[in-house]
Amino acid sequence: MKIVKTAAVAAVATTMAAGFAMAETTKLRIQTHFSPETLSGQMAAKFIEDIQEMSNGEIEVEMFYSSSVVKSVETFDAAATGILDCDMTGGGYQTGKNPAFQFAGDLLGGYQNPYQQMAWLLHGGGREAVNDLYNGYDMEFIGWWIPGPESLASTKPIAKVEDFKDWKFRSPPGLATKVFAELGASPIVMDFNEIFTALETGIIDGADAANLTNNVGLGLYEIAGHTNYPGFHSMPADHLACRKDVWEAMPAHHKKIMEVAMDSLALHNATINEVQNAQTAKDLQAKGVQLYEWSPEDLAAYRAAVQVGWTEFATTPEAQALLESHINFLRDLGAMQ
């Protein structure tokens, strides 16, 4: 009986050892432009914790915040060429490659909330269309996470369209520079992490950076006493995209964990930002920051400029196809005439 028990224990031990030997590990180096102090930085950290826990430690991540390896706009290429493995910034930074990336990231006021935009991605053919674009640059699109409409931070009043005249502000690359220039502003493209110093030294009057809560995390309202809320001008989709060979080498269950965790991040990110921004608005008002809610007439003027900008910016077949897909979906939702 003792011999049988010993043999059984040995067999179990051998099986367990084989199981441990077969455990596959995925190691990823990921960069985000958000600092760990911002709400979005905290949500990125939660995503990393989720995938590590769901994979029982099989997915290992070295996370770089605040664009600490390369500039935000260079993150996509750094992942594609092997300096990093994944990019957790946003497609809008890559409009210099193809204007289609604008429509893979931010319509600048097309969608009214993150849920509409995520609906296009999940149910309007968006995921496949965006991934086709990314695959052309040796990257795999994993998913979006959208904080919600952004608010401008300014040292000058921004209560109406006329206030944009000669307003110098930090702008992300892409369509935003064109639209705001048409409205009289002077956009200056600079990296996400240069904004505070540029605002502090007076190089710029304001910034198109993030939503209210993330702007607070960036310290912008320590200098800027004016902002707009609710936001309307921009609702960029931050993304997770990984180098194609890295993605293809991952076992199926690791891929599924990453995809499910991104869907979870998208939901939690949108909802917590909605709650936090409402509270942040109250806190800023209490501290003396002036919040402006734009009139329907000024909003209409802005959106008219944006829609002209869409057609002028969509200069490639890929951009035109993505824009058409968005417009058709917005019309189906009843969110656009």
TAKANOR-V166135 format. One record per residue. N is the residue number from 1. RES is the residue in three letters. PHI is phi in radians with two decimals (* if undefined). BURIAL is 1 if it has 24 or more other C-alpha atoms within 12 Angstrom, else 0. D_FIRST is the distance of its C-alpha to the first C-alpha in whole Angstrom. Layout:
BEGIN
n=N res=RES phi=PHI burial=BURIAL d_first=D_FIRST
n=N res=RES phi=PHI burial=BURIAL d_first=D_FIRST
END
This chain:
BEGIN
n=1 res=MET phi=* burial=0 d_first=0
n=2 res=LYS phi=-1.09 burial=0 d_first=4
n=3 res=ILE phi=-1.12 burial=0 d_first=5
n=4 res=VAL phi=-1.10 burial=0 d_first=5
n=5 res=LYS phi=-1.09 burial=0 d_first=6
n=6 res=THR phi=-1.09 burial=0 d_first=9
n=7 res=ALA phi=-1.13 burial=0 d_first=10
n=8 res=ALA phi=-1.13 burial=0 d_first=11
n=9 res=VAL phi=-1.07 burial=0 d_first=12
n=10 res=ALA phi=-1.10 burial=0 d_first=14
n=11 res=ALA phi=-1.14 burial=0 d_first=15
n=12 res=VAL phi=-1.10 burial=0 d_first=17
n=13 res=ALA phi=-1.08 burial=0 d_first=18
n=14 res=THR phi=-1.12 burial=0 d_first=20
n=15 res=THR phi=-1.08 burial=0 d_first=21
n=16 res=MET phi=-1.12 burial=0 d_first=23
n=17 res=ALA phi=-1.09 burial=0 d_first=24
n=18 res=ALA phi=-1.12 burial=0 d_first=26
n=19 res=GLY phi=-1.10 burial=0 d_first=27
n=20 res=PHE phi=-1.13 burial=0 d_first=29
n=21 res=ALA phi=-1.15 burial=0 d_first=30
n=22 res=MET phi=-1.45 burial=0 d_first=32
n=23 res=ALA phi=-1.04 burial=0 d_first=33
n=24 res=GLU phi=-1.71 burial=0 d_first=37
n=25 res=THR phi=-2.02 burial=0 d_first=40
n=26 res=THR phi=-1.99 burial=1 d_first=43
n=27 res=LYS phi=-1.96 burial=1 d_first=46
n=28 res=LEU phi=-2.23 burial=1 d_first=49
n=29 res=ARG phi=-1.91 burial=1 d_first=52
n=30 res=ILE phi=-2.15 burial=1 d_first=55
n=31 res=GLN phi=-2.08 burial=1 d_first=58
n=32 res=THR phi=-2.15 burial=1 d_first=60
n=33 res=HIS phi=-1.44 burial=1 d_first=64
n=34 res=PHE phi=-1.36 burial=1 d_first=63
n=35 res=SER phi=-1.43 burial=1 d_first=63
n=36 res=PRO phi=-1.15 burial=1 d_first=60
n=37 res=GLU phi=-1.37 burial=0 d_first=62
n=38 res=THR phi=-1.32 burial=1 d_first=63
n=39 res=LEU phi=-1.06 burial=1 d_first=62
n=40 res=SER phi=-1.14 burial=1 d_first=61
n=41 res=GLY phi=-1.10 burial=1 d_first=59
n=42 res=GLN phi=-1.16 burial=1 d_first=57
n=43 res=MET phi=-1.21 burial=1 d_first=56
n=44 res=ALA phi=-1.10 burial=1 d_first=55
n=45 res=ALA phi=-1.12 burial=1 d_first=53
n=46 res=LYS phi=-1.11 burial=0 d_first=51
n=47 res=PHE phi=-1.04 burial=1 d_first=51
n=48 res=ILE phi=-1.09 burial=1 d_first=49
n=49 res=GLU phi=-1.05 burial=1 d_first=47
n=50 res=ASP phi=-1.09 burial=1 d_first=46
n=51 res=ILE phi=-1.22 burial=1 d_first=45
n=52 res=GLN phi=-1.23 burial=1 d_first=43
n=53 res=GLU phi=-1.23 burial=0 d_first=41
n=54 res=MET phi=-1.15 burial=0 d_first=41
n=55 res=SER phi=-1.61 burial=1 d_first=39
n=56 res=ASN phi=0.98 burial=0 d_first=37
n=57 res=GLY phi=1.47 burial=0 d_first=39
n=58 res=GLU phi=-1.25 burial=1 d_first=39
n=59 res=ILE phi=-1.72 burial=1 d_first=43
n=60 res=GLU phi=-1.89 burial=1 d_first=44
n=61 res=VAL phi=-2.20 burial=1 d_first=48
n=62 res=GLU phi=-1.81 burial=0 d_first=51
n=63 res=MET phi=-1.76 burial=1 d_first=53
n=64 res=PHE phi=-2.00 burial=1 d_first=57
n=65 res=TYR phi=-1.70 burial=1 d_first=60
n=66 res=SER phi=0.99 burial=1 d_first=63
n=67 res=SER phi=0.84 burial=1 d_first=64
n=68 res=SER phi=-1.40 burial=0 d_first=63
n=69 res=VAL phi=-1.66 burial=1 d_first=62
n=70 res=VAL phi=-2.39 burial=1 d_first=65
n=71 res=LYS phi=-1.08 burial=1 d_first=67
n=72 res=SER phi=-0.92 burial=1 d_first=67
n=73 res=VAL phi=-1.18 burial=1 d_first=68
n=74 res=GLU phi=-1.66 burial=1 d_first=67
n=75 res=THR phi=-1.09 burial=1 d_first=63
n=76 res=PHE phi=-1.02 burial=1 d_first=63
n=77 res=ASP phi=-1.17 burial=1 d_first=64
n=78 res=ALA phi=-1.10 burial=1 d_first=62
n=79 res=ALA phi=-1.25 burial=1 d_first=59
n=80 res=ALA phi=-1.14 burial=1 d_first=60
n=81 res=THR phi=-1.76 burial=0 d_first=61
n=82 res=GLY phi=1.77 burial=0 d_first=57
n=83 res=ILE phi=-1.17 burial=0 d_first=59
n=84 res=LEU phi=-2.13 burial=1 d_first=57
n=85 res=ASP phi=-1.91 burial=1 d_first=54
n=86 res=CYS phi=-2.44 burial=1 d_first=55
n=87 res=ASP phi=-1.98 burial=1 d_first=59
n=88 res=MET phi=-2.11 burial=1 d_first=59
n=89 res=THR phi=-1.79 burial=1 d_first=62
n=90 res=GLY phi=-2.84 burial=1 d_first=64
n=91 res=GLY phi=-1.08 burial=1 d_first=66
n=92 res=GLY phi=-1.05 burial=1 d_first=69
n=93 res=TYR phi=-1.26 burial=1 d_first=69
n=94 res=GLN phi=-1.85 burial=1 d_first=69
n=95 res=THR phi=-1.13 burial=1 d_first=73
n=96 res=GLY phi=-1.17 burial=0 d_first=74
n=97 res=LYS phi=-1.36 burial=1 d_first=72
n=98 res=ASN phi=-2.83 burial=1 d_first=73
n=99 res=PRO phi=-1.02 burial=1 d_first=74
n=100 res=ALA phi=-1.04 burial=1 d_first=72
n=101 res=PHE phi=-1.11 burial=1 d_first=69
n=102 res=GLN phi=-1.05 burial=1 d_first=72
n=103 res=PHE phi=-1.49 burial=1 d_first=71
n=104 res=ALA phi=-1.72 burial=1 d_first=67
n=105 res=GLY phi=-2.44 burial=1 d_first=67
n=106 res=ASP phi=-2.72 burial=1 d_first=70
n=107 res=LEU phi=-1.49 burial=1 d_first=73
n=108 res=LEU phi=1.00 burial=1 d_first=75
n=109 res=GLY phi=1.83 burial=1 d_first=76
n=110 res=GLY phi=-1.25 burial=1 d_first=75
n=111 res=TYR phi=-1.64 burial=1 d_first=72
n=112 res=GLN phi=-1.55 burial=1 d_first=72
n=113 res=ASN phi=-2.74 burial=1 d_first=69
n=114 res=PRO phi=-1.07 burial=1 d_first=65
n=115 res=TYR phi=-1.23 burial=1 d_first=64
n=116 res=GLN phi=-1.11 burial=1 d_first=67
n=117 res=GLN phi=-1.19 burial=1 d_first=66
n=118 res=MET phi=-1.15 burial=1 d_first=62
n=119 res=ALA phi=-1.09 burial=1 d_first=63
n=120 res=TRP phi=-1.08 burial=1 d_first=65
n=121 res=LEU phi=-1.12 burial=1 d_first=62
n=122 res=LEU phi=-1.54 burial=0 d_first=59
n=123 res=HIS phi=-2.24 burial=0 d_first=61
n=124 res=GLY phi=-2.01 burial=1 d_first=65
n=125 res=GLY phi=1.43 burial=0 d_first=63
n=126 res=GLY phi=-1.17 burial=1 d_first=63
n=127 res=ARG phi=-1.03 burial=1 d_first=60
n=128 res=GLU phi=-1.14 burial=0 d_first=61
n=129 res=ALA phi=-1.15 burial=1 d_first=64
n=130 res=VAL phi=-1.16 burial=1 d_first=63
n=131 res=ASN phi=-1.13 burial=1 d_first=60
n=132 res=ASP phi=-1.03 burial=1 d_first=63
n=133 res=LEU phi=-1.11 burial=1 d_first=65
n=134 res=TYR phi=-1.15 burial=1 d_first=62
n=135 res=ASN phi=-1.03 burial=0 d_first=61
n=136 res=GLY phi=-1.15 burial=0 d_first=64
n=137 res=TYR phi=-2.09 burial=1 d_first=64
n=138 res=ASP phi=1.08 burial=1 d_first=60
n=139 res=MET phi=-2.19 burial=1 d_first=59
n=140 res=GLU phi=-1.92 burial=1 d_first=56
n=141 res=PHE phi=-1.42 burial=1 d_first=58
n=142 res=ILE phi=-1.75 burial=1 d_first=55
n=143 res=GLY phi=3.05 burial=1 d_first=57
n=144 res=TRP phi=-1.88 burial=1 d_first=59
n=145 res=TRP phi=-2.47 burial=1 d_first=59
n=146 res=ILE phi=-2.07 burial=1 d_first=63
n=147 res=PRO phi=-1.22 burial=1 d_first=64
n=148 res=GLY phi=2.06 burial=1 d_first=67
n=149 res=PRO phi=-1.00 burial=1 d_first=71
n=150 res=GLU phi=-1.57 burial=1 d_first=72
n=151 res=SER phi=-2.13 burial=1 d_first=75
n=152 res=LEU phi=-1.35 burial=1 d_first=78
n=153 res=ALA phi=-1.93 burial=1 d_first=78
n=154 res=SER phi=-2.58 burial=1 d_first=82
n=155 res=THR phi=-1.54 burial=1 d_first=84
n=156 res=LYS phi=-2.18 burial=1 d_first=87
n=157 res=PRO phi=-1.04 burial=1 d_first=87
n=158 res=ILE phi=-2.36 burial=1 d_first=86
n=159 res=ALA phi=-1.55 burial=1 d_first=87
n=160 res=LYS phi=-2.77 burial=1 d_first=88
n=161 res=VAL phi=-0.98 burial=1 d_first=88
n=162 res=GLU phi=-1.04 burial=0 d_first=92
n=163 res=ASP phi=-1.25 burial=1 d_first=90
n=164 res=PHE phi=-1.33 burial=1 d_first=88
n=165 res=LYS phi=-1.07 burial=0 d_first=91
n=166 res=ASP phi=1.08 burial=0 d_first=91
n=167 res=TRP phi=-1.43 burial=1 d_first=88
n=168 res=LYS phi=-1.51 burial=1 d_first=86
n=169 res=PHE phi=-2.55 burial=1 d_first=82
n=170 res=ARG phi=-1.27 burial=1 d_first=79
n=171 res=SER phi=-2.21 burial=1 d_first=77
n=172 res=PRO phi=-1.21 burial=1 d_first=74
n=173 res=PRO phi=-1.21 burial=1 d_first=75
n=174 res=GLY phi=1.86 burial=1 d_first=76
n=175 res=LEU phi=-1.06 burial=1 d_first=78
n=176 res=ALA phi=-0.99 burial=1 d_first=78
n=177 res=THR phi=-1.09 burial=1 d_first=81
n=178 res=LYS phi=-1.22 burial=1 d_first=83
n=179 res=VAL phi=-1.12 burial=1 d_first=83
n=180 res=PHE phi=-1.21 burial=1 d_first=84
n=181 res=ALA phi=-1.11 burial=1 d_first=86
n=182 res=GLU phi=-1.11 burial=1 d_first=88
n=183 res=LEU phi=-1.57 burial=1 d_first=88
n=184 res=GLY phi=1.81 burial=0 d_first=90
n=185 res=ALA phi=-1.41 burial=1 d_first=87
n=186 res=SER phi=-2.07 burial=1 d_first=87
n=187 res=PRO phi=-1.27 burial=1 d_first=83
n=188 res=ILE phi=-2.18 burial=1 d_first=81
n=189 res=VAL phi=-1.37 burial=1 d_first=78
n=190 res=MET phi=-2.60 burial=1 d_first=76
n=191 res=ASP phi=-1.18 burial=1 d_first=72
n=192 res=PHE phi=-0.94 burial=1 d_first=70
n=193 res=ASN phi=-1.56 burial=1 d_first=70
n=194 res=GLU phi=-1.74 burial=1 d_first=74
n=195 res=ILE phi=-1.11 burial=1 d_first=75
n=196 res=PHE phi=-1.02 burial=1 d_first=75
n=197 res=THR phi=-1.12 burial=0 d_first=77
n=198 res=ALA phi=-1.12 burial=1 d_first=79
n=199 res=LEU phi=-1.25 burial=1 d_first=80
n=200 res=GLU phi=-1.13 burial=0 d_first=81
n=201 res=THR phi=-1.58 burial=0 d_first=83
n=202 res=GLY phi=1.44 burial=0 d_first=85
n=203 res=ILE phi=-1.10 burial=0 d_first=84
n=204 res=ILE phi=-2.20 burial=1 d_first=83
n=205 res=ASP phi=-1.58 burial=1 d_first=84
n=206 res=GLY phi=-2.89 burial=1 d_first=81
n=207 res=ALA phi=-2.64 burial=1 d_first=78
n=208 res=ASP phi=-1.68 burial=1 d_first=76
n=209 res=ALA phi=-2.06 burial=1 d_first=73
n=210 res=ALA phi=-2.80 burial=1 d_first=70
n=211 res=ASN phi=-1.46 burial=1 d_first=70
n=212 res=LEU phi=-0.92 burial=1 d_first=71
n=213 res=THR phi=-1.16 burial=1 d_first=68
n=214 res=ASN phi=-1.20 burial=1 d_first=67
n=215 res=ASN phi=-1.06 burial=1 d_first=71
n=216 res=VAL phi=-1.09 burial=1 d_first=70
n=217 res=GLY phi=-1.06 burial=1 d_first=67
n=218 res=LEU phi=-1.43 burial=1 d_first=70
n=219 res=GLY phi=1.42 burial=1 d_first=72
n=220 res=LEU phi=-1.16 burial=1 d_first=75
n=221 res=TYR phi=-1.41 burial=1 d_first=76
n=222 res=GLU phi=-1.26 burial=0 d_first=77
n=223 res=ILE phi=-2.03 burial=1 d_first=80
n=224 res=ALA phi=-1.56 burial=1 d_first=80
n=225 res=GLY phi=-1.74 burial=1 d_first=82
n=226 res=HIS phi=-2.36 burial=1 d_first=82
n=227 res=THR phi=-2.74 burial=1 d_first=80
n=228 res=ASN phi=-1.98 burial=1 d_first=79
n=229 res=TYR phi=-2.78 burial=1 d_first=77
n=230 res=PRO phi=-1.09 burial=1 d_first=76
n=231 res=GLY phi=-1.26 burial=1 d_first=75
n=232 res=PHE phi=-2.57 burial=1 d_first=77
n=233 res=HIS phi=-1.44 burial=1 d_first=77
n=234 res=SER phi=-2.78 burial=1 d_first=74
n=235 res=MET phi=-2.55 burial=1 d_first=70
n=236 res=PRO phi=-1.18 burial=1 d_first=68
n=237 res=ALA phi=-1.62 burial=1 d_first=65
n=238 res=ASP phi=-1.28 burial=1 d_first=63
n=239 res=HIS phi=-2.26 burial=1 d_first=60
n=240 res=LEU phi=-2.14 burial=1 d_first=57
n=241 res=ALA phi=-2.39 burial=1 d_first=57
n=242 res=CYS phi=-2.14 burial=1 d_first=55
n=243 res=ARG phi=-1.03 burial=1 d_first=56
n=244 res=LYS phi=-1.05 burial=1 d_first=55
n=245 res=ASP phi=-1.21 burial=0 d_first=53
n=246 res=VAL phi=-1.15 burial=1 d_first=51
n=247 res=TRP phi=-1.11 burial=1 d_first=50
n=248 res=GLU phi=-1.18 burial=0 d_first=49
n=249 res=ALA phi=-1.42 burial=0 d_first=47
n=250 res=MET phi=-1.32 burial=0 d_first=45
n=251 res=PRO phi=-1.12 burial=0 d_first=42
n=252 res=ALA phi=-1.00 burial=0 d_first=43
n=253 res=HIS phi=-1.25 burial=0 d_first=41
n=254 res=HIS phi=-1.21 burial=1 d_first=43
n=255 res=LYS phi=-1.05 burial=1 d_first=46
n=256 res=LYS phi=-1.11 burial=0 d_first=45
n=257 res=ILE phi=-1.04 burial=1 d_first=45
n=258 res=MET phi=-1.09 burial=1 d_first=48
n=259 res=GLU phi=-1.17 burial=1 d_first=50
n=260 res=VAL phi=-1.15 burial=0 d_first=48
n=261 res=ALA phi=-1.13 burial=1 d_first=49
n=262 res=MET phi=-1.19 burial=1 d_first=53
n=263 res=ASP phi=-1.09 burial=1 d_first=53
n=264 res=SER phi=-1.15 burial=1 d_first=52
n=265 res=LEU phi=-1.05 burial=1 d_first=54
n=266 res=ALA phi=-1.02 burial=1 d_first=57
n=267 res=LEU phi=-1.18 burial=1 d_first=57
n=268 res=HIS phi=-1.14 burial=1 d_first=56
n=269 res=ASN phi=-1.14 burial=1 d_first=59
n=270 res=ALA phi=-1.13 burial=1 d_first=61
n=271 res=THR phi=-1.28 burial=0 d_first=61
n=272 res=ILE phi=-1.21 burial=1 d_first=61
n=273 res=ASN phi=-1.18 burial=1 d_first=64
n=274 res=GLU phi=-1.08 burial=1 d_first=66
n=275 res=VAL phi=-1.20 burial=0 d_first=65
n=276 res=GLN phi=-1.17 burial=1 d_first=65
n=277 res=ASN phi=-1.12 burial=1 d_first=69
n=278 res=ALA phi=-1.08 burial=0 d_first=70
n=279 res=GLN phi=-1.23 burial=0 d_first=69
n=280 res=THR phi=-1.07 burial=1 d_first=71
n=281 res=ALA phi=-1.02 burial=1 d_first=74
n=282 res=LYS phi=-1.13 burial=0 d_first=75
n=283 res=ASP phi=-1.11 burial=0 d_first=74
n=284 res=LEU phi=-1.14 burial=1 d_first=76
n=285 res=GLN phi=-1.05 burial=0 d_first=79
n=286 res=ALA phi=-1.13 burial=0 d_first=78
n=287 res=LYS phi=-1.57 burial=0 d_first=79
n=288 res=GLY phi=1.68 burial=0 d_first=82
n=289 res=VAL phi=-1.28 burial=1 d_first=81
n=290 res=GLN phi=-1.50 burial=1 d_first=83
n=291 res=LEU phi=-1.83 burial=1 d_first=81
n=292 res=TYR phi=-1.98 burial=1 d_first=83
n=293 res=GLU phi=-1.84 burial=1 d_first=82
n=294 res=TRP phi=-1.23 burial=1 d_first=84
n=295 res=SER phi=-1.28 burial=0 d_first=86
n=296 res=PRO phi=-0.98 burial=0 d_first=86
n=297 res=GLU phi=-1.18 burial=0 d_first=89
n=298 res=ASP phi=-1.21 burial=0 d_first=87
n=299 res=LEU phi=-1.09 burial=1 d_first=84
n=300 res=ALA phi=-1.12 burial=0 d_first=85
n=301 res=ALA phi=-1.13 burial=1 d_first=87
n=302 res=TYR phi=-1.11 burial=1 d_first=84
n=303 res=ARG phi=-1.17 burial=1 d_first=82
n=304 res=ALA phi=-1.13 burial=1 d_first=85
n=305 res=ALA phi=-1.14 burial=1 d_first=85
n=306 res=VAL phi=-1.11 burial=1 d_first=81
n=307 res=GLN phi=-1.16 burial=1 d_first=82
n=308 res=VAL phi=-1.15 burial=0 d_first=85
n=309 res=GLY phi=-1.07 burial=1 d_first=82
n=310 res=TRP phi=-0.93 burial=1 d_first=80
n=311 res=THR phi=-1.17 burial=1 d_first=82
n=312 res=GLU phi=-1.27 burial=0 d_first=83
n=313 res=PHE phi=-1.48 burial=1 d_first=80
n=314 res=ALA phi=-1.42 burial=1 d_first=78
n=315 res=THR phi=-1.74 burial=1 d_first=80
n=316 res=THR phi=-2.12 burial=0 d_first=77
n=317 res=PRO phi=-1.00 burial=0 d_first=75
n=318 res=GLU phi=-1.15 burial=1 d_first=72
n=319 res=ALA phi=-1.15 burial=1 d_first=74
n=320 res=GLN phi=-1.11 burial=1 d_first=76
n=321 res=ALA phi=-1.16 burial=1 d_first=73
n=322 res=LEU phi=-1.15 burial=1 d_first=71
n=323 res=LEU phi=-1.08 burial=1 d_first=74
n=324 res=GLU phi=-1.07 burial=1 d_first=75
n=325 res=SER phi=-1.09 burial=1 d_first=71
n=326 res=HIS phi=-1.08 burial=1 d_first=71
n=327 res=ILE phi=-1.07 burial=1 d_first=75
n=328 res=ASN phi=-1.07 burial=0 d_first=74
n=329 res=PHE phi=-1.21 burial=1 d_first=71
n=330 res=LEU phi=-1.06 burial=1 d_first=73
n=331 res=ARG phi=-1.19 burial=0 d_first=76
n=332 res=ASP phi=-1.09 burial=0 d_first=73
n=333 res=LEU phi=-1.32 burial=0 d_first=72
n=334 res=GLY phi=1.40 burial=0 d_first=75
n=335 res=ALA phi=-1.62 burial=0 d_first=75
n=336 res=MET phi=-2.67 burial=0 d_first=78
n=337 res=GLN phi=-1.35 burial=0 d_first=81
END
